[in-house]
Every structure is written in C-alpha cells, then in structure tokens.
Amino acid sequence: MSYPTIFRKRTIEYRQSGHTLKETSKAFKVSISAIEEWEKKLKESLLKHMKYNLLAFAIILTLFASLMF
C-alpha cells in the first residue's frame, strides 16, 4: 500500500518527537517495517543533500581562496 507523502511526513515527525516504533505504528495504524523504511529513505535523502552541500561549499571556498591569493 502506498501512503501519501504528508502522511509519511507526519508519521516520521511523530516518531522523531520521542515516540517508539510501536507507539507510532499503533497511532498511525501502519507497520513498523514501513516506518523503518521511511526513516531509512529520509536518512539517505538527507545524507545525499549534505554531500552536495559540502561539495558546493568546497568549490566556493576554493574559488574564494584563489581570489584572495
């Protein structure tokens, strides 16, 4: 079953506010494995964006440093 993005977001926010997997599963009537999968995908997405942001920062820093010398 596919859940709407807003539902997945609210579920993860609830979980991140300190609730256990079991509590979250019960509150939103969704399986623990689904919640774990959504959290995994969110983590992977955040790491991917962090890598791109770090790469962009390194490029900007390199360009700035080359202008200074």
MOGI-V703523 format. One record per residue. RES is the residue in three letters. SS is DSSP state (~ for helix, > for strand, _ for the rest). PHI is phi in whole degrees, 0 to 359 (NA if undefined). Layout:
# MOGI-V703523
{{RES/SS/PHI} {RES/SS/PHI}}
This chain:
# MOGI-V703523
{{MET/_/NA} {SER/_/262} {TYR/_/256} {PRO/_/298} {THR/~/304} {ILE/~/297} {PHE/~/294} {ARG/~/297} {LYS/~/297} {ARG/~/295} {THR/~/297} {ILE/~/293} {GLU/~/298} {TYR/~/299} {ARG/~/297} {GLN/~/290} {SER/_/280} {GLY/_/117} {HIS/_/275} {THR/_/285} {LEU/~/301} {LYS/~/297} {GLU/~/297} {THR/~/295} {SER/~/301} {LYS/~/291} {ALA/~/295} {PHE/~/255} {LYS/_/54} {VAL/_/223} {SER/_/291} {ILE/~/298} {SER/~/296} {ALA/~/295} {ILE/~/297} {GLU/~/299} {GLU/~/294} {TRP/~/297} {GLU/~/295} {LYS/~/298} {LYS/~/296} {LEU/~/297} {LYS/~/299} {GLU/~/298} {SER/~/295} {LEU/~/296} {LEU/~/296} {LYS/~/299} {HIS/~/293} {MET/~/296} {LYS/~/298} {TYR/~/295} {ASN/~/294} {LEU/~/294} {LEU/~/297} {ALA/~/297} {PHE/~/297} {ALA/~/297} {ILE/~/295} {ILE/~/297} {LEU/~/298} {THR/~/297} {LEU/~/297} {PHE/~/298} {ALA/~/296} {SER/~/291} {LEU/~/284} {MET/~/282} {PHE/_/247}}
